[in-house]
Amino acid sequence: MINQSSLPTELLLLSEEFRSRDFPFYWVARLNAKYSADTDVLLKPKGLSSSKWRILMILHEHGRLSMSNIAIHAVSNLSTITKIVYKMQESELVLTAPSAEDRRITEVTLTSHGEEQLDVARELVSRLVEKAFRGLDTEEVAVLNRCLSKVFMNLKAC
C-alpha cells in the first residue's frame, strides 16, 4: 500500500487532478518509444535496428555474455533476445557457443564485423543523442540519470 502522504501531490494517481502528462512514467514510455523508432529509422539502411544496436552495445561493454544476461541488460524477454541474436549471428555480427562451465547456457560474443557495425551505428546514433540532449548541460544529464536510477532501484527493491 502506498503512503500517499509521502508522495508529491502531482504524483497522486488516485487524485481527481491526475493528468498522465504530469506522471514521469508517461514521459519515460514515450521517450523510449520515440528513441527506439528514430534509432530504427537511422539504422535500417545499415541492416541494423534499435534492438540489434542495444545488443551490440551491451556485448561491447560487457564482453561475452549469456543470452539471459543480455536479456537482463536489454530489458527484454529471453525469447526475443534469442531470436535477435540468431539473426545477428546469420549476419556475422556475433558468435554463439555453449558455455564452458555449463553447456546448457549459450554465450554470445561480438565478431570483428560486429565491432565495425557498432562503430557505424555509433556515428549515426550520436547525432540523435546530440539532438535529444540539446539544451541540457552535463550536470542536468547526470541528475536525470541519478533520478531515473533511484526510481529503478526503488522498483527493483519491491
C-alpha positions in Angstrom: 0.0 0.0 0.0 1.3 3.4 -1.0 1.6 6.0 1.7 0.1 8.8 -0.5 1.1 11.5 2.0 4.8 10.8 1.2 4.3 11.3 -2.5 4.5 14.7 -4.2 0.9 15.9 -4.9 1.4 15.8 -8.7 2.1 12.0 -8.4 -1.0 11.0 -6.6 -2.6 8.7 -9.1 -5.9 8.5 -7.3 -6.3 12.2 -7.2 -9.0 13.7 -9.4 -6.4 16.2 -10.7 -4.1 13.5 -12.0 -3.1 14.0 -15.6 -0.9 11.5 -17.4 1.5 14.2 -18.7 2.4 15.0 -15.1 3.5 11.4 -14.4 7.1 10.6 -15.1 6.4 7.1 -16.4 4.3 8.6 -19.1 7.3 10.5 -20.4 9.7 7.6 -19.9 7.5 5.3 -22.0 7.1 8.0 -24.7 10.8 8.8 -24.7 11.8 5.1 -25.0 9.3 4.6 -27.9 10.4 7.7 -29.7 14.1 7.0 -29.3 13.7 3.4 -30.5 11.6 4.4 -33.5 14.1 7.1 -34.5 17.0 4.8 -34.0 15.3 2.1 -36.2 14.9 4.7 -39.0 18.6 5.7 -38.8 19.9 2.1 -38.6 17.7 0.3 -41.0 19.7 1.2 -44.1 22.7 -0.4 -42.5 20.8 -3.6 -41.8 20.5 -2.8 -38.0 17.7 -2.0 -35.6 17.4 -0.4 -32.2 17.4 -3.9 -30.7 20.5 -5.0 -32.5 22.2 -1.8 -31.6 21.3 -2.3 -27.9 22.8 -5.9 -28.1 25.9 -4.7 -29.8 26.5 -2.0 -27.2 25.8 -4.5 -24.3 28.3 -7.0 -25.7 30.9 -4.3 -26.4 30.6 -3.1 -22.8 30.4 -6.5 -21.0 32.2 -8.9 -23.4 31.0 -12.5 -23.6 27.5 -12.8 -22.1 24.8 -15.5 -21.8 21.6 -14.9 -23.7 19.8 -14.5 -20.3 22.3 -11.8 -19.2 21.8 -10.0 -22.5 18.1 -10.1 -21.9 18.5 -8.6 -18.4 20.7 -5.7 -19.7 18.5 -5.1 -22.7 15.3 -5.2 -20.5 13.7 -7.7 -22.9 12.5 -11.2 -22.6 14.8 -14.1 -23.4 12.8 -15.4 -26.4 13.0 -12.1 -28.1 16.7 -11.7 -27.4 17.3 -15.3 -28.6 15.6 -14.6 -32.0 17.5 -11.3 -32.5 20.9 -12.9 -31.5 20.5 -15.7 -34.0 19.6 -13.2 -36.8 22.7 -11.3 -35.8 24.7 -14.5 -36.0 23.4 -15.0 -39.6 24.7 -11.5 -40.4 28.1 -12.4 -38.7 27.7 -9.7 -36.1 28.0 -12.2 -33.2 29.1 -15.7 -32.4 27.3 -18.1 -30.1 28.8 -21.0 -28.3 27.9 -23.2 -25.4 29.3 -22.1 -22.1 32.5 -24.0 -21.0 31.1 -24.2 -17.4 27.5 -25.2 -18.3 26.8 -26.4 -21.9 23.1 -25.7 -21.4 23.9 -22.0 -21.4 24.6 -20.2 -24.8 27.1 -17.4 -24.6 27.4 -14.6 -27.2 30.4 -12.6 -28.3 30.9 -9.8 -30.8 32.7 -10.6 -34.1 35.1 -8.1 -35.7 32.3 -7.4 -38.2 30.0 -6.7 -35.2 32.5 -4.2 -33.8 32.7 -2.5 -37.2 29.0 -2.3 -37.5 28.9 -0.9 -33.9 31.2 1.9 -35.0 28.9 2.7 -37.9 25.9 2.7 -35.7 27.5 4.8 -33.1 28.2 7.5 -35.7 24.6 7.5 -36.8 23.0 7.4 -33.3 25.4 10.0 -31.9 23.5 12.6 -34.0 20.2 11.5 -32.5 21.7 11.6 -29.0 23.0 15.2 -29.6 19.6 16.2 -30.8 17.9 14.6 -27.8 20.1 16.3 -25.2 20.2 19.7 -26.9 19.9 22.4 -24.3 20.9 20.1 -21.4 24.3 20.5 -19.8 26.4 17.7 -18.3 25.1 18.2 -14.8 21.4 18.1 -15.9 22.1 14.8 -17.7 23.8 13.5 -14.6 20.9 14.5 -12.4 18.4 12.8 -14.8 20.5 9.6 -14.7 20.6 9.7 -10.9 16.9 10.3 -10.6 16.0 7.5 -13.0 18.4 5.2 -11.3 16.9 5.9 -7.9 13.4 5.1 -9.3 14.6 1.9 -10.9 16.3 0.8 -7.6 13.1 1.6 -5.7 11.1 -0.6 -8.1 13.8 -3.3 -8.0 13.6 -3.5 -4.2 9.8 -4.3 -4.3 
